[in-house]
Amino acid sequence: MKKFVLLILLMANISLWAQVPVKRSGKITTINNQKFYLHTVELGQTIYSICKAYDVTQKDLSKANNQVNVSLTVGLVLKIPVVGNGKSAEPDFLWHKVLPKETLYSLSKQFGISINDLYAHNPDIRQGLHVGEVIKIPNLSKGDFDYQTDVFFVYTVLPGETLFSIAQKFGKTPAQIQMFNSDVKKGLQVGQVLKIPKYNYDNTERLPVFHSNTPDLKNFNYDPLYFEDKDIVPCGKFQYKDGMTFNIAVMLPLYLAENSTSLAVNSDKKDHLFYKNSQRFFEMYEGILLAIQQLKIEGLSLNLYVYDTQNDAQIVRQIQEKPEFDKIDLIIGPVYAANIKALSWYIKKRHINLVSPLSQNSELLVDNPFVFQVLPSQEMQAKKTSDFLSRLYDSSIVIIHNGSEDELKMIEIYKQKLVTSFGTNPDIHEVVLKIVNFKSGGTNAIENALSPGLDNIVILPSNEEVFVTQMIEKLHLMSKNYKICLFGSPVWENFQNIESKYLKELSFNNSSPTYVDYTNWRVQSFLKKYRSIYNIEPSIYAYEGYDIAYYFGNALKTYGRNFQFCLSPFDSAPNPKGLVLNFDFSRAGSGNGFENNGTFILEYNNELELIKADTNK
């Protein structure tokens, strides 16, 4: 029985061994003016199948490998004579029909070529891929080189060749070849072996800039959504008088019942004094109270209604059914998207403006002209960064990513915003971006994209702590040979392992919706009052609560209940400059709500403190 089982296994093994196809190797070397394929034996390959694939005899195979009888082992590298003209029998190009959801990036990975190679043989795809379109895929295994690795072509210099001619042959620049062959600076020698980078690693894109003289309108006095409510005076004619009182609703997830119970039931280890991280909402409420107090001192009569939403959409719906809610003139909150959506129909029906204090999700503004988003979205912050970069048009712009979906989405946003921002300069007709995928290219990819002698604007659209920390360390080392100005996220300030010194030396900038200037007398006055009442230091949420309530309270006083048609960053009342926020609202498309454009560009000073950058330089 054991012999029978053994026989079956042997037969199965022989069957498996005979079924494995042999594909010609792309690695070619030259020995004594004779070219050879370098073939690595795989499981299941035989001498017969290998000889047949390469169209050589067993005698030729034995002679090339100095063996009378070649015995195969998995992993053995065989030298196989190249017959004919030294080219493989494979075609120069493959023809590929574009499938749904395929991108240039996915095709480059599928066929092992760079996006630049696709551009070179399919110029029309620079305008975008189309499903069903047939494109040429170059066969990179055919080329005038000795052999190739996963990263490099290895090439032997021939008589009469120059660095420029070799660079042209491989579609590279001389600088790219010099980067991996430092000895070529002394001059090329016949027979010298060069490493030619196989890929550019980066997807260099040239984005056309279209210049438009259409103004960016932000005054909505003639907005088609304008309406007249009973007893409401159009905001342009509004005058606040004694006896007028506005009703403001504050809707926050305070979890009052839970926070009033014993500390022992609170499971939040970070702050056991508060339930479910609700401390920040109490701090925001404290800032709101100080603003209401100040508004009353300045002569504005207000009624404040405070509601605990508990982050529950059903509770939000119950609140809007309360009798007093029909009298509300302004809503601050709720905080979370689902709760705002629960109020969406109500505020549209009642024509009540709602202020979203913390959400950066601009989707909440779609088809709801009564929502104000205080914190600019990532798209808006990318726009402000692009506006700043448009003044540095003589720099090289490099975007480094790690292949995540969020990063790729941000790259597309940057493309759109950079084109718009550079469109304000009539002398610029295209934006050149080098987009580096570190995951596939590694450190060489970054060096390949950086430009010696130029200011390199490096954008890192990631909030993944390990990746960001790794990139900052690598860029800091490269800054010894390249001029680098790094743009990233304010979230990085919370990362534990990033050296502020590195960020300073990389001329780090970020776009932030908030900034506390402790030299400002208004900030100092707020600090003094807050400390005296609450006996603690204010958090950023306390500042934001004050700014929101004070700004929109003044908007009611200045323009009335329908203030959205008159707000302008150029008006002195309400003051668009808060303690930590700047207010510059514009409608996010026809029929949509308003997004705040107010964003700060921050940089490090010599004391490693973040300060406002000079956006006029």
VOGU-3710 file (C-alpha; in Angstrom, 3 decimals, decimal comma):
1> mkkfvllill> 0,000/0,000/0,000  2,826/2,406/0,883  4,487/1,690/-2,458  1,200/2,436/-4,231  0,853/5,796/-2,439  4,468/6,637/-3,238  3,890/5,788/-6,897  0,856/8,087/-7,019  2,853/10,937/-5,483  5,677/10,436/-7,954
11> manislwaqv> 3,229/10,431/-10,866  1,577/13,600/-9,548  4,980/15,227/-9,211  5,958/14,274/-12,763  2,635/15,624/-14,045  3,120/18,908/-12,207  6,713/19,165/-13,411  5,672/18,859/-17,049  2,873/21,419/-16,925  4,861/24,542/-15,942
21> pvkrsgkitt> 5,412/26,842/-18,959  8,738/28,588/-19,559  8,827/32,326/-20,241  11,903/33,962/-21,714  13,866/36,028/-19,221  14,192/39,773/-19,650  17,721/39,686/-18,214  20,466/39,695/-20,856  24,225/39,857/-20,313  27,226/40,037/-22,648
31> innqkfylht> 30,246/37,758/-22,172  33,125/37,918/-24,691  30,878/39,698/-27,189  28,277/36,928/-26,913  24,851/37,733/-25,488  23,162/35,364/-23,078  19,783/35,246/-21,377  20,018/34,770/-17,624  17,268/32,272/-16,833  16,332/31,259/-13,271
41> velgqtiysi> 14,987/27,727/-13,084  11,540/27,417/-11,527  9,757/24,412/-10,082  8,377/22,192/-12,843  10,705/23,343/-15,647  12,715/20,760/-17,612  15,764/20,957/-19,867  13,499/20,170/-22,813  10,962/22,921/-22,001  13,711/25,489/-21,434
51> ckaydvtqkd> 15,521/24,653/-24,670  12,244/24,811/-26,585  11,335/28,218/-25,113  14,706/29,711/-26,065  15,032/27,797/-29,388  18,425/26,277/-28,477  19,726/22,702/-28,352  20,623/20,813/-25,189  24,226/20,767/-26,453  24,216/24,614/-26,670
61> lskannqvnv> 22,813/24,805/-23,164  25,454/22,456/-21,737  28,286/24,278/-23,515  27,163/27,701/-22,289  27,088/26,486/-18,708  30,360/24,440/-18,879  28,527/21,185/-18,151  28,294/18,007/-20,176  25,011/17,155/-18,501  22,977/19,971/-17,028
71> sltvglvlki> 21,131/18,910/-13,879  18,352/21,293/-12,880  17,685/22,598/-9,393  15,140/25,250/-8,486  16,817/28,669/-8,356  19,739/27,695/-10,629  20,673/30,544/-13,004  21,427/29,319/-16,521  23,206/31,205/-19,276  21,309/30,624/-22,515
81> pvvgngksae> 22,770/31,803/-25,850  20,792/34,490/-27,607  19,988/33,444/-31,154  19,186/35,727/-34,076  19,468/39,485/-33,564  19,472/39,368/-29,774  15,872/40,501/-29,431  13,198/38,329/-27,954  10,480/37,056/-30,223  7,976/39,083/-28,268
91> pdflwhkvlp> 6,334/42,094/-29,977  7,430/45,684/-29,365  3,975/46,592/-28,002  0,941/45,058/-26,424  -2,481/46,486/-27,234  -4,743/46,977/-24,227  -8,410/47,932/-24,133  -9,154/50,168/-21,140  -11,606/48,588/-18,706  -13,961/50,346/-16,255
101> ketlyslskq> -12,214/51,733/-13,143  -8,726/51,316/-14,665  -6,369/54,253/-14,131  -2,913/55,189/-15,384  -1,589/54,194/-11,991  -3,213/50,729/-12,048  -2,032/50,098/-15,631  1,535/51,105/-14,770  1,520/48,562/-11,931  -0,183/45,860/-13,994
111> fgisindlya> 2,376/46,044/-16,807  5,429/47,073/-14,763  6,059/50,349/-16,570  6,027/54,001/-15,582  3,185/56,394/-16,348  5,669/58,452/-18,376  6,211/55,394/-20,620  2,455/55,257/-21,207  2,400/58,977/-22,010  5,314/58,621/-24,434
121> hnpdirqglh> 3,468/56,062/-26,591  -0,073/57,381/-26,054  0,050/61,219/-26,019  -3,748/61,547/-26,027  -4,147/59,913/-22,623  -2,740/63,024/-20,943  -6,303/64,300/-21,223  -7,567/61,218/-19,360  -8,399/57,563/-19,987  -11,698/56,488/-21,545
131> vgevikipnl> -13,339/53,085/-21,108  -12,976/51,065/-24,315  -9,994/53,094/-25,540  -7,163/50,950/-26,981  -3,671/51,988/-25,914  -0,128/50,783/-26,642  1,809/49,135/-23,811  5,565/49,219/-24,582  7,463/45,962/-24,037  10,362/47,068/-21,866
141> skgdfdyqtd> 11,974/43,627/-21,939  13,246/44,550/-25,402  16,047/47,050/-25,224  19,720/47,680/-25,853  20,983/46,806/-22,397  22,944/43,934/-20,899  20,337/42,874/-18,326  17,811/44,392/-15,963  16,872/44,157/-12,318  13,582/45,184/-10,772
151> vffvytvlpg> 14,945/48,705/-10,418  17,667/49,242/-13,058  18,720/48,533/-16,608  22,421/47,604/-16,583  24,073/49,011/-19,692  27,612/48,847/-21,140  28,834/52,038/-22,845  29,601/51,604/-26,559  32,136/53,570/-28,670  30,946/57,050/-29,606
161> etlfsiaqkf> 28,224/57,225/-26,976  27,779/60,203/-24,668  25,845/60,640/-21,450  23,261/62,648/-23,364  22,808/60,026/-26,099  22,390/57,243/-23,529  19,884/59,339/-21,586  17,930/59,881/-24,798  18,008/56,158/-25,579  16,406/55,294/-22,249
171> gktpaqiqmf> 14,104/58,324/-22,000  15,917/59,763/-18,988  17,793/62,960/-18,220  21,572/63,018/-17,729  20,971/64,106/-14,125  18,889/60,971/-13,457  21,706/58,741/-14,708  24,335/60,703/-12,761  22,321/60,216/-9,580  22,998/56,461/-9,658
181> nsdvkkglqv> 26,447/56,582/-11,291  28,544/59,208/-9,508  31,717/58,290/-11,455  30,264/59,507/-14,788  31,108/63,056/-13,730  34,719/62,185/-14,624  33,622/61,260/-18,140  32,352/58,111/-19,876  34,635/55,245/-20,856  33,943/52,598/-23,503
191> gqvlkipkyn> 32,946/49,419/-21,702  31,904/51,276/-18,558  28,860/49,684/-16,913  26,023/52,044/-15,967  22,941/51,594/-13,856  20,011/53,206/-15,666  16,975/53,770/-13,411  14,205/51,621/-14,829  11,392/53,953/-13,819  11,186/57,661/-13,248
201> ydnterlpvf> 9,389/56,679/-10,048  7,358/59,833/-10,293  4,429/60,720/-12,473  5,375/64,114/-13,875  2,232/65,911/-14,983  1,887/69,160/-16,884  -1,436/70,707/-16,039  -2,670/73,399/-18,449  -3,613/76,695/-16,802  -6,676/78,521/-18,095
211> hsntpdlknf> -6,863/82,206/-17,295  -10,238/83,631/-16,395  -11,248/87,168/-15,585  -14,458/86,050/-13,879  -14,535/87,620/-10,407  -14,966/85,439/-7,330  -18,260/86,877/-6,136  -18,862/86,696/-2,400  -21,598/89,281/-1,933  -25,021/87,693/-2,222
221> nydplyfedk> -27,355/90,703/-2,091  -28,782/89,526/-5,419  -28,714/85,832/-4,656  -31,554/84,022/-6,489  -32,421/82,356/-3,187  -33,335/85,679/-1,633  -36,663/85,601/0,154  -38,889/87,825/2,267  -40,297/86,610/5,577  -43,114/88,267/7,465
231> divpcgkfqy> -41,809/90,967/9,821  -38,248/90,576/8,485  -36,600/93,679/7,001  -34,113/93,022/4,177  -30,647/92,973/5,720  -29,388/95,923/3,688  -31,962/98,166/5,390  -31,872/96,626/8,829  -31,336/98,779/11,920  -31,124/97,280/15,373
241> kdgmtfniav> -33,299/99,074/17,945  -33,742/98,856/21,696  -36,285/96,240/22,594  -35,308/93,867/19,815  -34,342/90,453/21,126  -32,791/87,567/19,234  -33,091/83,926/20,272  -30,044/81,694/19,891  -30,099/77,908/20,318  -26,878/76,129/21,325
251> mlplylaens> -26,995/72,402/20,570  -24,034/70,380/21,875  -23,488/66,750/22,990  -22,936/67,606/26,647  -24,190/64,299/28,114  -25,460/66,166/31,162  -27,018/63,151/32,876  -23,944/60,988/32,382  -21,530/63,715/33,489  -23,546/64,384/36,653
261> tslavnsdkk> -23,115/60,813/37,906  -20,191/59,323/39,809  -16,740/59,539/38,228  -16,467/55,775/38,566  -18,948/55,120/35,761  -16,955/57,138/33,226  -14,769/54,795/31,216  -12,765/57,325/29,228  -9,212/56,751/30,416  -7,867/59,894/28,804
271> dhlfyknsqr> -10,137/62,103/30,853  -12,163/60,266/33,468  -13,808/63,510/34,579  -15,977/63,683/31,470  -18,162/61,206/29,646  -17,238/60,197/26,085  -14,719/62,963/25,453  -17,373/65,621/26,062  -14,988/68,017/27,831  -14,289/69,973/24,617
281> ffemyegill> -18,013/70,751/24,237  -18,209/72,145/27,767  -15,154/74,282/26,943  -16,835/75,519/23,758  -19,953/76,328/25,757  -17,856/78,309/28,252  -16,459/80,379/25,376  -19,978/80,935/24,027  -21,144/82,198/27,440  -18,323/84,751/27,565
291> aiqqlkiegl> -19,258/85,995/24,090  -22,946/86,303/25,010  -21,932/88,251/28,110  -19,819/90,617/26,002  -22,589/91,080/23,413  -25,034/92,045/26,158  -22,523/94,576/27,520  -22,387/96,055/24,006  -26,175/96,468/23,941  -27,476/93,346/22,177
301> slnlyvydtq> -30,503/91,684/23,786  -30,316/87,889/23,543  -32,102/84,827/24,832  -29,915/81,725/24,974  -31,459/78,233/24,782  -29,064/75,357/25,507  -29,895/71,797/24,421  -28,029/68,554/25,131  -28,107/66,546/21,890  -26,130/63,569/23,270
311> ndaqivrqiq> -25,034/62,887/19,680  -28,447/61,345/19,023  -30,369/62,318/15,869  -33,656/61,245/17,470  -33,079/63,629/20,386  -32,328/66,409/17,873  -35,705/65,773/16,203  -37,409/65,911/19,592  -35,731/69,247/20,382  -37,013/70,855/17,195
321> ekpefdkidl> -40,564/69,933/18,257  -40,292/72,032/21,436  -42,634/75,079/21,413  -39,888/77,653/21,928  -37,916/76,343/18,955  -40,240/78,133/16,537  -38,867/81,451/17,852  -35,172/80,606/17,249  -33,242/83,079/15,056  -29,874/81,274/14,985
331> iigpvyaani> -28,655/77,756/15,821  -25,069/77,035/16,919  -24,550/73,300/16,494  -25,186/70,426/16,464  -21,668/69,066/16,154  -21,930/65,793/14,263  -23,002/65,366/10,638  -25,916/63,002/11,342  -27,408/65,481/13,807  -27,075/68,391/11,398
341> kalswyikkr> -28,824/66,330/8,722  -31,627/65,660/11,211  -32,237/69,435/11,352  -31,764/70,049/7,638  -35,414/69,986/6,583  -36,501/72,081/9,581  -34,075/74,971/9,037  -34,888/75,119/5,320  -38,596/75,308/6,077  -38,180/77,912/8,848
351> hinlvsplsq> -35,372/79,907/7,124  -33,106/79,603/10,169  -29,350/79,904/9,774  -27,391/77,079/11,391  -23,702/77,329/12,303  -21,730/74,075/12,134  -18,899/74,728/14,623  -16,515/71,794/14,161  -17,396/69,782/11,052  -15,076/70,064/8,031
361> nsellvdnpf> -17,394/68,008/5,838  -18,518/70,310/3,026  -21,127/67,741/1,925  -23,357/69,154/4,687  -23,628/72,365/2,647  -25,092/70,698/-0,436  -28,649/71,825/-1,188  -29,020/73,647/2,127  -28,499/77,418/1,837  -28,891/77,974/5,591
371> vfqvlpsqem> -25,826/76,070/6,838  -22,583/77,889/7,739  -19,449/75,750/8,017  -16,958/77,506/10,291  -13,904/75,261/9,863  -12,663/75,206/6,255  -12,685/71,810/4,556  -9,519/70,053/3,398  -10,360/71,259/-0,096  -10,467/74,864/1,081
381> qakktsdfls> -7,190/74,505/2,964  -5,612/73,002/-0,168  -6,884/76,034/-2,093  -5,279/78,440/0,375  -2,013/76,509/0,182  -2,206/76,636/-3,625  -2,859/80,385/-3,538  0,282/80,764/-1,440  2,325/78,540/-3,763  1,183/80,475/-6,828
391> rlydssivii> 3,434/83,307/-5,636  6,399/80,909/-5,694  6,000/79,977/-9,353  9,737/79,573/-9,999  9,913/76,548/-7,680  9,703/72,810/-8,311  6,522/71,248/-6,851  6,789/67,653/-5,640  3,925/65,680/-4,036  4,922/62,549/-2,095
401> hngsedelkm> 2,337/59,919/-1,173  2,209/56,322/0,021  -0,593/55,092/-2,229  -3,529/55,395/0,184  -6,961/56,300/-1,133  -7,164/59,448/1,021  -3,781/60,662/-0,212  -4,673/60,092/-3,868  -7,927/61,979/-3,321  -6,013/64,924/-1,847
411> ieiykqklvt> -3,608/64,894/-4,801  -6,544/65,310/-7,187  -7,776/68,227/-5,063  -4,337/69,852/-5,196  -4,271/69,487/-8,985  -7,558/71,347/-9,308  -6,665/74,070/-6,817  -3,139/74,676/-8,164  -4,440/75,173/-11,701  -7,015/77,687/-10,422
421> sfgtnpdihe> -4,510/79,532/-8,241  -1,835/79,777/-10,938  -4,508/80,991/-13,346  -4,295/84,422/-11,726  -0,831/84,864/-13,259  -1,143/85,567/-17,010  2,490/84,570/-17,607  2,032/80,968/-16,407  0,449/78,521/-18,842  1,032/75,198/-17,114
431> vvlkivnfks> 1,756/73,754/-13,678  4,408/71,030/-13,577  3,864/68,494/-10,773  6,115/65,603/-9,829  3,967/63,048/-8,042  6,034/60,442/-6,205  4,709/57,122/-4,911  7,116/56,316/-2,089  5,588/52,887/-1,595  6,797/51,719/-5,006
441> ggtnaienal> 9,847/53,938/-5,517  11,406/54,360/-2,077  14,062/56,941/-1,256  15,435/56,916/-4,814  12,031/58,063/-6,018  12,229/61,206/-3,909  15,775/62,061/-4,969  14,809/61,458/-8,569  12,062/64,076/-8,277  13,953/66,785/-6,365
451> spgldnivil> 15,664/69,457/-8,449  19,171/70,593/-7,450  19,576/74,364/-7,506  15,831/75,084/-7,295  13,523/75,603/-4,342  11,628/72,315/-4,003  8,094/72,722/-2,672  7,311/69,288/-1,181  3,664/68,571/-0,345  2,952/65,591/1,908
461> psneevfvtq> -0,845/64,979/1,869  -0,844/62,408/4,671  -1,870/62,294/8,327  -0,510/58,768/8,896  1,954/59,261/11,733  4,491/56,519/10,934  4,720/57,473/7,249  4,916/61,216/7,938  7,641/60,724/10,562  9,632/58,558/8,158
471> mieklhlmsk> 9,331/61,090/5,345  10,399/64,013/7,525  13,533/62,149/8,600  14,415/61,303/4,990  13,694/64,814/3,703  15,771/66,298/6,501  18,775/64,232/5,361  18,197/65,296/1,745  17,944/68,956/2,726  21,738/68,989/2,945
481> nykiclfgsp> 21,840/68,677/-0,854  18,494/70,172/-1,889  16,505/73,254/-0,959  13,240/71,962/0,492  10,129/73,770/1,701  7,699/71,268/3,219  3,914/71,690/3,267  1,819/69,449/5,482  -0,999/69,273/7,997  -1,513/70,977/11,378
491> vwenfqnies> -2,380/67,508/12,699  1,357/66,738/12,675  1,734/68,943/15,743  0,140/66,124/17,762  2,593/63,463/16,544  4,984/62,302/19,246  8,140/61,451/17,283  8,530/64,445/14,976  11,403/66,784/15,796  10,337/70,437/15,662
501> kylkelsfnn> 13,930/71,219/14,737  13,581/69,084/11,600  10,388/70,905/10,626  12,081/74,282/11,104  15,045/73,250/8,955  12,660/71,971/6,279  10,883/75,370/6,248  7,678/73,596/7,244  4,375/75,332/6,440  0,837/74,221/7,088
511> ssptyvdytn> -2,617/75,537/6,391  -4,579/75,812/9,621  -8,138/77,043/10,302  -7,062/78,456/13,688  -4,164/80,459/15,095  -3,664/81,916/18,583  -1,580/85,101/18,661  -0,774/85,589/22,350  0,588/89,081/21,647  -2,872/90,254/20,503
521> wrvqsflkky> -4,566/92,450/23,136  -7,971/90,846/22,485  -6,523/87,373/23,117  -4,877/88,658/26,289  -8,161/90,178/27,479  -10,030/86,928/26,829  -7,351/84,937/28,658  -7,603/87,166/31,718  -11,415/86,951/31,842  -11,527/83,189/31,206
531> rsiyniepsi> -8,956/82,466/33,921  -10,756/84,643/36,436  -14,097/82,867/35,882  -13,085/79,243/35,277  -9,671/79,100/37,012  -8,127/77,143/34,125  -6,444/77,834/30,789  -8,788/77,979/27,772  -8,510/75,279/25,131  -8,831/75,962/21,412
541> yayegydiay> -12,510/74,971/21,720  -13,159/77,782/24,210  -11,626/80,290/21,773  -13,687/78,914/18,900  -16,905/79,018/20,936  -16,258/82,681/21,769  -15,435/83,620/18,175  -18,488/81,878/16,724  -20,998/83,323/19,184  -19,496/86,827/19,055
551> yfgnalktyg> -19,266/86,974/15,249  -22,751/85,637/14,519  -24,276/87,609/17,395  -22,901/90,765/15,785  -24,190/89,568/12,409  -27,710/89,466/13,887  -27,263/92,920/15,377  -25,850/94,436/12,184  -27,942/92,802/9,454  -30,827/91,031/11,144
561> rnfqfclspf> -32,010/87,472/10,961  -31,172/87,024/7,271  -27,577/88,183/7,598  -26,286/85,637/5,055  -26,953/88,031/2,170  -24,719/90,783/3,557  -21,712/89,153/5,222  -18,392/90,343/3,823  -14,786/90,014/5,055  -14,318/93,692/4,182
571> dsapnpkglv> -16,945/94,967/6,645  -15,837/96,231/10,048  -19,056/94,938/11,603  -19,240/92,125/12,341  -15,474/91,974/12,752  -14,264/89,118/10,535  -11,093/88,704/12,619  -11,786/86,615/15,690  -9,461/85,548/18,481  -8,379/82,388/16,637
581> lnfdfsrags> -10,653/82,288/13,565  -10,917/84,447/10,478  -14,388/84,653/8,909  -14,675/84,872/5,133  -17,818/83,075/3,988  -18,799/82,281/0,436  -21,557/80,080/-0,893  -20,344/76,611/-1,914  -22,237/76,620/-5,185  -25,725/77,625/-6,212
591> gngfenngtf> -28,336/76,520/-3,718  -25,733/75,398/-1,204  -24,640/76,664/2,190  -21,651/78,807/3,127  -18,073/77,692/3,747  -15,499/79,706/5,637  -12,501/80,643/3,472  -10,555/81,982/6,443  -7,318/79,987/6,724  -3,855/80,738/8,095
601> ileynnelel> -0,544/79,695/6,548  1,784/78,956/9,478  5,549/78,462/9,680  8,195/77,977/12,392  10,212/80,864/13,764  13,703/80,584/15,271  12,208/79,718/18,673  10,432/76,724/17,062  7,032/78,377/17,494  4,377/78,343/14,784
611> ikadtnk> 3,627/81,851/13,559  1,720/83,307/10,619  3,728/83,208/7,414  4,142/86,258/5,228  1,600/85,447/2,524  2,594/88,494/0,492  6,134/87,355/-0,226
//
